[in-house]
Every structure is written in structure tokens, then in C-alpha cells.
Amino acid sequence: MLVPETIVCVDCGGTCSRLSYEPDDGFAPGAVVAYRCRDCGDRWDLVIDDDDTV
């Protein structure tokens, strides 16, 4: 499962970069993926499901 390298910050609209390293066998549904906003510094921990793939 592919997850995005960046997402849009819900708080400020900036760009959030993925902090979590992709496991050797890839991300699976239910995985928690962390992102940090480049602009405001907020951290987002997202639970990935089948609808979140790129």
C-alpha cells in the first residue's frame, strides 16, 4: 500500500511531510503514519485504511 509523502495541514494549510519510515513489506491497513507540518510544526498521526492509498 502506498501512502503520500506529504499531506495538507488541517490547521494552517501548509505542507506536512511524512515522518514514518515505510516498513520493508509496505504499509498495511491499520498502520499509523506520522506527519509534521513544515509551517506550523503540528504533528499528525493518521491511521491508514484502504481508501487512503495514492
PDB file with SEQRES, HELIX, SHEET and CRYST1 records, atoms N, CA, C and O in Angstrom:
SEQRES   1 A   54  MET LEU VAL PRO GLU THR ILE VAL CYS VAL ASP CYS GLY          
SEQRES   2 A   54  GLY THR CYS SER ARG LEU SER TYR GLU PRO ASP ASP GLY          
SEQRES   3 A   54  PHE ALA PRO GLY ALA VAL VAL ALA TYR ARG CYS ARG ASP          
SEQRES   4 A   54  CYS GLY ASP ARG TRP ASP LEU VAL ILE ASP ASP ASP ASP          
SEQRES   5 A   54  THR VAL                                                      
HELIX    1 AA1 ASP A   50  ASP A   52  5                                   3    
SHEET    1 AA1 4 THR A   6  VAL A   8  0                                        
SHEET    2 AA1 4 THR A  15  ARG A  18 -1                                        
SHEET    3 AA1 4 VAL A  32  CYS A  37 -1                                        
SHEET    4 AA1 4 ARG A  43  VAL A  47 -1                                        
CRYST1    1.000    1.000    1.000  90.00  90.00  90.00 P 1           1          
ATOM      1  N   MET A   1       0.844  -1.167   0.000  1.00  0.00           N  
ATOM      2  CA  MET A   1       0.000   0.000   0.000  1.00  0.00           C  
ATOM      3  C   MET A   1       0.893   1.235   0.000  1.00  0.00           C  
ATOM      4  O   MET A   1       1.809   1.342   0.815  1.00  0.00           O  
ATOM      5  N   LEU A   2       0.632   2.151  -0.898  1.00  0.00           N  
ATOM      6  CA  LEU A   2       1.384   3.397  -0.970  1.00  0.00           C  
ATOM      7  C   LEU A   2       0.654   4.487  -0.200  1.00  0.00           C  
ATOM      8  O   LEU A   2      -0.560   4.643  -0.334  1.00  0.00           O  
ATOM      9  N   VAL A   3       1.395   5.237   0.604  1.00  0.00           N  
ATOM     10  CA  VAL A   3       0.813   6.393   1.300  1.00  0.00           C  
ATOM     11  C   VAL A   3       1.579   7.625   0.854  1.00  0.00           C  
ATOM     12  O   VAL A   3       2.750   7.520   0.489  1.00  0.00           O  
ATOM     13  N   PRO A   4       0.942   8.800   0.875  1.00  0.00           N  
ATOM     14  CA  PRO A   4       1.593  10.008   0.366  1.00  0.00           C  
ATOM     15  C   PRO A   4       2.777  10.451   1.217  1.00  0.00           C  
ATOM     16  O   PRO A   4       2.784  10.263   2.433  1.00  0.00           O  
ATOM     17  N   GLU A   5       3.773  11.040   0.569  1.00  0.00           N  
ATOM     18  CA  GLU A   5       4.938  11.614   1.254  1.00  0.00           C  
ATOM     19  C   GLU A   5       4.554  12.905   1.967  1.00  0.00           C  
ATOM     20  O   GLU A   5       5.133  13.251   2.997  1.00  0.00           O  
ATOM     21  N   THR A   6       3.562  13.626   1.405  1.00  0.00           N  
ATOM     22  CA  THR A   6       3.103  14.879   2.008  1.00  0.00           C  
ATOM     23  C   THR A   6       1.580  14.906   2.038  1.00  0.00           C  
ATOM     24  O   THR A   6       0.907  14.261   1.234  1.00  0.00           O  
ATOM     25  N   ILE A   7       1.055  15.682   3.005  1.00  0.00           N  
ATOM     26  CA  ILE A   7      -0.376  15.945   3.100  1.00  0.00           C  
ATOM     27  C   ILE A   7      -0.542  17.425   3.401  1.00  0.00           C  
ATOM     28  O   ILE A   7       0.438  18.104   3.710  1.00  0.00           O  
ATOM     29  N   VAL A   8      -1.763  17.937   3.316  1.00  0.00           N  
ATOM     30  CA  VAL A   8      -2.058  19.333   3.634  1.00  0.00           C  
ATOM     31  C   VAL A   8      -2.418  19.424   5.116  1.00  0.00           C  
ATOM     32  O   VAL A   8      -3.230  18.641   5.610  1.00  0.00           O  
ATOM     33  N   CYS A   9      -1.817  20.378   5.822  1.00  0.00           N  
ATOM     34  CA  CYS A   9      -2.093  20.591   7.239  1.00  0.00           C  
ATOM     35  C   CYS A   9      -3.516  21.110   7.419  1.00  0.00           C  
ATOM     36  O   CYS A   9      -3.923  22.068   6.762  1.00  0.00           O  
ATOM     37  N   VAL A  10      -4.258  20.478   8.301  1.00  0.00           N  
ATOM     38  CA  VAL A  10      -5.636  20.879   8.563  1.00  0.00           C  
ATOM     39  C   VAL A  10      -5.679  22.231   9.273  1.00  0.00           C  
ATOM     40  O   VAL A  10      -6.614  23.005   9.069  1.00  0.00           O  
ATOM     41  N   ASP A  11      -4.680  22.521  10.103  1.00  0.00           N  
ATOM     42  CA  ASP A  11      -4.686  23.764  10.882  1.00  0.00           C  
ATOM     43  C   ASP A  11      -4.292  24.992  10.076  1.00  0.00           C  
ATOM     44  O   ASP A  11      -4.972  26.016  10.144  1.00  0.00           O  
ATOM     45  N   CYS A  12      -3.192  24.907   9.303  1.00  0.00           N  
ATOM     46  CA  CYS A  12      -2.688  26.118   8.649  1.00  0.00           C  
ATOM     47  C   CYS A  12      -2.679  26.057   7.123  1.00  0.00           C  
ATOM     48  O   CYS A  12      -2.444  27.074   6.471  1.00  0.00           O  
ATOM     49  N   GLY A  13      -2.929  24.889   6.547  1.00  0.00           N  
ATOM     50  CA  GLY A  13      -2.923  24.754   5.096  1.00  0.00           C  
ATOM     51  C   GLY A  13      -1.533  24.535   4.515  1.00  0.00           C  
ATOM     52  O   GLY A  13      -1.370  24.480   3.296  1.00  0.00           O  
ATOM     53  N   GLY A  14      -0.525  24.409   5.387  1.00  0.00           N  
ATOM     54  CA  GLY A  14       0.845  24.178   4.938  1.00  0.00           C  
ATOM     55  C   GLY A  14       1.041  22.737   4.495  1.00  0.00           C  
ATOM     56  O   GLY A  14       0.090  21.958   4.424  1.00  0.00           O  
ATOM     57  N   THR A  15       2.281  22.398   4.201  1.00  0.00           N  
ATOM     58  CA  THR A  15       2.624  21.056   3.759  1.00  0.00           C  
ATOM     59  C   THR A  15       3.196  20.254   4.918  1.00  0.00           C  
ATOM     60  O   THR A  15       4.122  20.698   5.597  1.00  0.00           O  
ATOM     61  N   CYS A  16       2.637  19.069   5.137  1.00  0.00           N  
ATOM     62  CA  CYS A  16       3.132  18.147   6.154  1.00  0.00           C  
ATOM     63  C   CYS A  16       3.927  17.047   5.465  1.00  0.00           C  
ATOM     64  O   CYS A  16       3.461  16.452   4.493  1.00  0.00           O  
ATOM     65  N   SER A  17       5.123  16.778   5.970  1.00  0.00           N  
ATOM     66  CA  SER A  17       5.969  15.714   5.432  1.00  0.00           C  
ATOM     67  C   SER A  17       5.863  14.476   6.306  1.00  0.00           C  
ATOM     68  O   SER A  17       5.715  14.566   7.525  1.00  0.00           O  
ATOM     69  N   ARG A  18       5.940  13.331   5.668  1.00  0.00           N  
ATOM     70  CA  ARG A  18       5.849  12.070   6.403  1.00  0.00           C  
ATOM     71  C   ARG A  18       7.091  11.858   7.256  1.00  0.00           C  
ATOM     72  O   ARG A  18       8.214  12.011   6.775  1.00  0.00           O  
ATOM     73  N   LEU A  19       6.891  11.505   8.524  1.00  0.00           N  
ATOM     74  CA  LEU A  19       7.980  11.189   9.443  1.00  0.00           C  
ATOM     75  C   LEU A  19       8.242   9.692   9.494  1.00  0.00           C  
ATOM     76  O   LEU A  19       9.380   9.266   9.690  1.00  0.00           O  
ATOM     77  N   SER A  20       7.210   8.900   9.323  1.00  0.00           N  
ATOM     78  CA  SER A  20       7.303   7.447   9.454  1.00  0.00           C  
ATOM     79  C   SER A  20       8.038   6.842   8.263  1.00  0.00           C  
ATOM     80  O   SER A  20       7.790   7.191   7.109  1.00  0.00           O  
ATOM     81  N   TYR A  21       8.946   5.929   8.577  1.00  0.00           N  
ATOM     82  CA  TYR A  21       9.623   5.180   7.525  1.00  0.00           C  
ATOM     83  C   TYR A  21       8.704   4.066   7.041  1.00  0.00           C  
ATOM     84  O   TYR A  21       7.973   3.464   7.827  1.00  0.00           O  
ATOM     85  N   GLU A  22       8.749   3.801   5.748  1.00  0.00           N  
ATOM     86  CA  GLU A  22       7.934   2.722   5.204  1.00  0.00           C  
ATOM     87  C   GLU A  22       8.538   1.381   5.596  1.00  0.00           C  
ATOM     88  O   GLU A  22       9.730   1.159   5.379  1.00  0.00           O  
ATOM     89  N   PRO A  23       7.742   0.480   6.169  1.00  0.00           N  
ATOM     90  CA  PRO A  23       8.248  -0.850   6.515  1.00  0.00           C  
ATOM     91  C   PRO A  23       8.704  -1.598   5.258  1.00  0.00           C  
ATOM     92  O   PRO A  23       8.267  -1.287   4.150  1.00  0.00           O  
ATOM     93  N   ASP A  24       9.585  -2.585   5.443  1.00  0.00           N  
ATOM     94  CA  ASP A  24      10.094  -3.363   4.310  1.00  0.00           C  
ATOM     95  C   ASP A  24       8.963  -4.001   3.499  1.00  0.00           C  
ATOM     96  O   ASP A  24       9.055  -4.115   2.277  1.00  0.00           O  
ATOM     97  N   ASP A  25       7.910  -4.411   4.179  1.00  0.00           N  
ATOM     98  CA  ASP A  25       6.789  -5.035   3.483  1.00  0.00           C  
ATOM     99  C   ASP A  25       5.676  -4.046   3.149  1.00  0.00           C  
ATOM    100  O   ASP A  25       4.574  -4.453   2.779  1.00  0.00           O  
ATOM    101  N   GLY A  26       5.959  -2.745   3.280  1.00  0.00           N  
ATOM    102  CA  GLY A  26       4.997  -1.701   2.942  1.00  0.00           C  
ATOM    103  C   GLY A  26       4.004  -1.449   4.066  1.00  0.00           C  
ATOM    104  O   GLY A  26       3.938  -2.198   5.040  1.00  0.00           O  
ATOM    105  N   PHE A  27       3.236  -0.381   3.909  1.00  0.00           N  
ATOM    106  CA  PHE A  27       2.207  -0.046   4.879  1.00  0.00           C  
ATOM    107  C   PHE A  27       0.998  -0.950   4.669  1.00  0.00           C  
ATOM    108  O   PHE A  27       0.659  -1.309   3.541  1.00  0.00           O  
ATOM    109  N   ALA A  28       0.365  -1.306   5.764  1.00  0.00           N  
ATOM    110  CA  ALA A  28      -0.838  -2.136   5.715  1.00  0.00           C  
ATOM    111  C   ALA A  28      -1.993  -1.351   6.330  1.00  0.00           C  
ATOM    112  O   ALA A  28      -1.767  -0.448   7.136  1.00  0.00           O  
ATOM    113  N   PRO A  29      -3.227  -1.688   5.958  1.00  0.00           N  
ATOM    114  CA  PRO A  29      -4.367  -1.029   6.600  1.00  0.00           C  
ATOM    115  C   PRO A  29      -4.250  -1.143   8.123  1.00  0.00           C  
ATOM    116  O   PRO A  29      -3.907  -2.197   8.657  1.00  0.00           O  
ATOM    117  N   GLY A  30      -4.539  -0.044   8.801  1.00  0.00           N  
ATOM    118  CA  GLY A  30      -4.427   0.000  10.253  1.00  0.00           C  
ATOM    119  C   GLY A  30      -3.115   0.581  10.737  1.00  0.00           C  
ATOM    120  O   GLY A  30      -2.960   0.847  11.929  1.00  0.00           O  
ATOM    121  N   ALA A  31      -2.163   0.785   9.831  1.00  0.00           N  
ATOM    122  CA  ALA A  31      -0.868   1.362  10.209  1.00  0.00           C  
ATOM    123  C   ALA A  31      -1.049   2.824  10.601  1.00  0.00           C  
ATOM    124  O   ALA A  31      -1.877   3.534  10.029  1.00  0.00           O  
ATOM    125  N   VAL A  32      -0.266   3.262  11.581  1.00  0.00           N  
ATOM    126  CA  VAL A  32      -0.266   4.661  11.988  1.00  0.00           C  
ATOM    127  C   VAL A  32       0.927   5.336  11.317  1.00  0.00           C  
ATOM    128  O   VAL A  32       2.063   4.884  11.457  1.00  0.00           O  
ATOM    129  N   VAL A  33       0.661   6.423  10.584  1.00  0.00           N  
ATOM    130  CA  VAL A  33       1.698   7.154   9.856  1.00  0.00           C  
ATOM    131  C   VAL A  33       1.751   8.578  10.389  1.00  0.00           C  
ATOM    132  O   VAL A  33       0.732   9.267  10.439  1.00  0.00           O  
ATOM    133  N   ALA A  34       2.945   9.017  10.789  1.00  0.00           N  
ATOM    134  CA  ALA A  34       3.116  10.346  11.384  1.00  0.00           C  
ATOM    135  C   ALA A  34       3.589  11.346  10.336  1.00  0.00           C  
ATOM    136  O   ALA A  34       4.406  11.030   9.471  1.00  0.00           O  
ATOM    137  N   TYR A  35       3.051  12.566  10.437  1.00  0.00           N  
ATOM    138  CA  TYR A  35       3.430  13.678   9.571  1.00  0.00           C  
ATOM    139  C   TYR A  35       3.721  14.895  10.441  1.00  0.00           C  
ATOM    140  O   TYR A  35       3.155  15.027  11.527  1.00  0.00           O  
ATOM    141  N   ARG A  36       4.606  15.795   9.973  1.00  0.00           N  
ATOM    142  CA  ARG A  36       4.895  17.056  10.670  1.00  0.00           C  
ATOM    143  C   ARG A  36       4.759  18.195   9.674  1.00  0.00           C  
ATOM    144  O   ARG A  36       5.276  18.118   8.560  1.00  0.00           O  
ATOM    145  N   CYS A  37       4.057  19.262  10.078  1.00  0.00           N  
ATOM    146  CA  CYS A  37       3.857  20.422   9.219  1.00  0.00           C  
ATOM    147  C   CYS A  37       5.127  21.265   9.171  1.00  0.00           C  
ATOM    148  O   CYS A  37       5.724  21.571  10.203  1.00  0.00           O  
ATOM    149  N   ARG A  38       5.525  21.629   7.971  1.00  0.00           N  
ATOM    150  CA  ARG A  38       6.718  22.468   7.771  1.00  0.00           C  
ATOM    151  C   ARG A  38       6.489  23.899   8.241  1.00  0.00           C  
ATOM    152  O   ARG A  38       7.436  24.594   8.608  1.00  0.00           O  
ATOM    153  N   ASP A  39       5.226  24.342   8.231  1.00  0.00           N  
ATOM    154  CA  ASP A  39       4.922  25.738   8.548  1.00  0.00           C  
ATOM    155  C   ASP A  39       4.624  25.963  10.028  1.00  0.00           C  
ATOM    156  O   ASP A  39       5.246  26.820  10.656  1.00  0.00           O  
ATOM    157  N   CYS A  40       3.682  25.205  10.595  1.00  0.00           N  
ATOM    158  CA  CYS A  40       3.272  25.458  11.980  1.00  0.00           C  
ATOM    159  C   CYS A  40       3.860  24.465  12.975  1.00  0.00           C  
ATOM    160  O   CYS A  40       3.771  24.681  14.184  1.00  0.00           O  
ATOM    161  N   GLY A  41       4.460  23.375  12.485  1.00  0.00           N  
ATOM    162  CA  GLY A  41       5.104  22.405  13.369  1.00  0.00           C  
ATOM    163  C   GLY A  41       4.167  21.374  13.974  1.00  0.00           C  
ATOM    164  O   GLY A  41       4.618  20.517  14.733  1.00  0.00           O  
ATOM    165  N   ASP A  42       2.876  21.430  13.664  1.00  0.00           N  
ATOM    166  CA  ASP A  42       1.943  20.445  14.207  1.00  0.00           C  
ATOM    167  C   ASP A  42       2.285  19.054  13.702  1.00  0.00           C  
ATOM    168  O   ASP A  42       2.773  18.881  12.586  1.00  0.00           O  
ATOM    169  N   ARG A  43       2.017  18.064  14.550  1.00  0.00           N  
ATOM    170  CA  ARG A  43       2.220  16.664  14.174  1.00  0.00           C  
ATOM    171  C   ARG A  43       0.859  16.009  14.005  1.00  0.00           C  
ATOM    172  O   ARG A  43      -0.058  16.226  14.797  1.00  0.00           O  
ATOM    173  N   TRP A  44       0.747  15.208  12.962  1.00  0.00           N  
ATOM    174  CA  TRP A  44      -0.478  14.475  12.676  1.00  0.00           C  
ATOM    175  C   TRP A  44      -0.159  12.989  12.596  1.00  0.00           C  
ATOM    176  O   TRP A  44       0.715  12.580  11.831  1.00  0.00           O  
ATOM    177  N   ASP A  45      -0.864  12.180  13.381  1.00  0.00           N  
ATOM    178  CA  ASP A  45      -0.742  10.726  13.341  1.00  0.00           C  
ATOM    179  C   ASP A  45      -2.015  10.190  12.706  1.00  0.00           C  
ATOM    180  O   ASP A  45      -3.096  10.287  13.287  1.00  0.00           O  
ATOM    181  N   LEU A  46      -1.883   9.627  11.518  1.00  0.00           N  
ATOM    182  CA  LEU A  46      -3.039   9.159  10.757  1.00  0.00           C  
ATOM    183  C   LEU A  46      -3.069   7.644  10.687  1.00  0.00           C  
ATOM    184  O   LEU A  46      -2.037   7.005  10.479  1.00  0.00           O  
ATOM    185  N   VAL A  47      -4.250   7.070  10.860  1.00  0.00           N  
ATOM    186  CA  VAL A  47      -4.440   5.638  10.689  1.00  0.00           C  
ATOM    187  C   VAL A  47      -4.824   5.422   9.235  1.00  0.00           C  
ATOM    188  O   VAL A  47      -5.807   5.987   8.757  1.00  0.00           O  
ATOM    189  N   ILE A  48      -4.057   4.613   8.540  1.00  0.00           N  
ATOM    190  CA  ILE A  48      -4.237   4.382   7.109  1.00  0.00           C  
ATOM    191  C   ILE A  48      -5.229   3.246   6.889  1.00  0.00           C  
ATOM    192  O   ILE A  48      -5.137   2.199   7.530  1.00  0.00           O  
ATOM    193  N   ASP A  49      -6.177   3.459   5.977  1.00  0.00           N  
ATOM    194  CA  ASP A  49      -7.063   2.371   5.578  1.00  0.00           C  
ATOM    195  C   ASP A  49      -7.041   2.244   4.047  1.00  0.00           C  
ATOM    196  O   ASP A  49      -6.336   2.992   3.370  1.00  0.00           O  
ATOM    197  N   ASP A  50      -7.798   1.315   3.521  1.00  0.00           N  
ATOM    198  CA  ASP A  50      -7.762   1.046   2.077  1.00  0.00           C  
ATOM    199  C   ASP A  50      -8.131   2.258   1.230  1.00  0.00           C  
ATOM    200  O   ASP A  50      -7.668   2.366   0.095  1.00  0.00           O  
ATOM    201  N   ASP A  51      -8.944   3.167   1.742  1.00  0.00           N  
ATOM    202  CA  ASP A  51      -9.362   4.341   0.984  1.00  0.00           C  
ATOM    203  C   ASP A  51      -8.299   5.442   0.947  1.00  0.00           C  
ATOM    204  O   ASP A  51      -8.463   6.418   0.215  1.00  0.00           O  
ATOM    205  N   ASP A  52      -7.211   5.309   1.718  1.00  0.00           N  
ATOM    206  CA  ASP A  52      -6.181   6.350   1.818  1.00  0.00           C  
ATOM    207  C   ASP A  52      -5.028   6.164   0.860  1.00  0.00           C  
ATOM    208  O   ASP A  52      -4.088   6.959   0.890  1.00  0.00           O  
ATOM    209  N   THR A  53      -5.054   5.168   0.025  1.00  0.00           N  
ATOM    210  CA  THR A  53      -3.928   4.923  -0.862  1.00  0.00           C  
ATOM    211  C   THR A  53      -3.846   5.981  -1.955  1.00  0.00           C  
ATOM    212  O   THR A  53      -4.841   6.615  -2.306  1.00  0.00           O  
ATOM    213  N   VAL A  54      -2.648   6.156  -2.480  1.00  0.00           N  
ATOM    214  CA  VAL A  54      -2.408   7.129  -3.544  1.00  0.00           C  
ATOM    215  C   VAL A  54      -2.875   6.550  -4.857  1.00  0.00           C  
ATOM    216  O   VAL A  54      -2.767   7.205  -5.893  1.00  0.00           O  
TER     217      VAL A  54                                                      
END                                                                             
